[in-house]
Amino acid sequence: MHDKSIRVAVNGYGVIGKRVADAVTLQDDMQLAGIADTAADWRLRVANARGYRVFAATPT
């Protein structure tokens, strides 16, 4: 384990966001800070079930 880790936030939890979040959690030098998404559907329930912090994002 490295002394310092990079905190990563993922914006969107679609096909790519899910893969990025999963990849970040596998890295010793990275920490998943959370996921932000505008959709409150099954994708965010999956993220929450995996223990990822979920934040609401508002569309502009």
SEKEKE-524670 format. One record per residue (C-alpha): chain; x, y, z. Coordinates in steps of 0.25 Angstrom, whole numbers, plus 2048, in hexadecimal, padded with zeros to 3 digits. Example, Ala and Ser with C-alpha at 12.3 -4.5 7.8 and 13.67 -1.06 7.14 Angstrom:
<drentors>
("A", (831, 7EE, 81F))
("A", (837, 7FC, 81D))
</drentors>
This chain:
<drentors>
("A", (800, 800, 800))
("A", (805, 80E, 7FC))
("A", (806, 819, 807))
("A", (7FE, 822, 7FE))
("A", (7F2, 81F, 7F6))
("A", (7EA, 827, 7EC))
("A", (7DB, 829, 7EE))
("A", (7D3, 827, 7E2))
("A", (7C5, 82B, 7E0))
("A", (7BD, 825, 7D4))
("A", (7B2, 82E, 7CD))
("A", (7A8, 825, 7C8))
("A", (7A6, 816, 7CA))
("A", (7A2, 811, 7BD))
("A", (7AA, 807, 7B5))
("A", (7B7, 80E, 7B6))
("A", (7B5, 814, 7C4))
("A", (7B3, 807, 7C9))
("A", (7BF, 801, 7C3))
("A", (7C8, 80D, 7C8))
("A", (7C2, 80C, 7D6))
("A", (7C5, 7FD, 7D7))
("A", (7D3, 7FF, 7D1))
("A", (7D6, 80A, 7DB))
("A", (7D2, 801, 7E7))
("A", (7DD, 7F6, 7E2))
("A", (7E8, 800, 7E2))
("A", (7F1, 801, 7EF))
("A", (7F4, 810, 7EC))
("A", (7E6, 815, 7EA))
("A", (7DA, 816, 7F2))
("A", (7CC, 818, 7ED))
("A", (7C6, 825, 7F3))
("A", (7B8, 822, 7ED))
("A", (7AF, 823, 7E1))
("A", (7A6, 82E, 7DD))
("A", (79B, 82C, 7D3))
("A", (78E, 833, 7CF))
("A", (786, 826, 7CE))
("A", (780, 81F, 7DA))
("A", (77E, 812, 7D4))
("A", (783, 804, 7D5))
("A", (791, 808, 7D2))
("A", (793, 810, 7DF))
("A", (78D, 805, 7E7))
("A", (797, 7FB, 7E1))
("A", (7A2, 805, 7E5))
("A", (79D, 807, 7F3))
("A", (79C, 7F8, 7F5))
("A", (7AB, 7F7, 7F1))
("A", (7AE, 801, 7FC))
("A", (7B1, 80D, 7F3))
("A", (7AD, 81A, 7F8))
("A", (7A2, 820, 7F0))
("A", (79F, 82F, 7EE))
("A", (794, 836, 7E6))
("A", (797, 83F, 7DB))
("A", (78E, 849, 7D4))
("A", (78D, 84A, 7C5))
("A", (790, 858, 7C0))
</drentors>
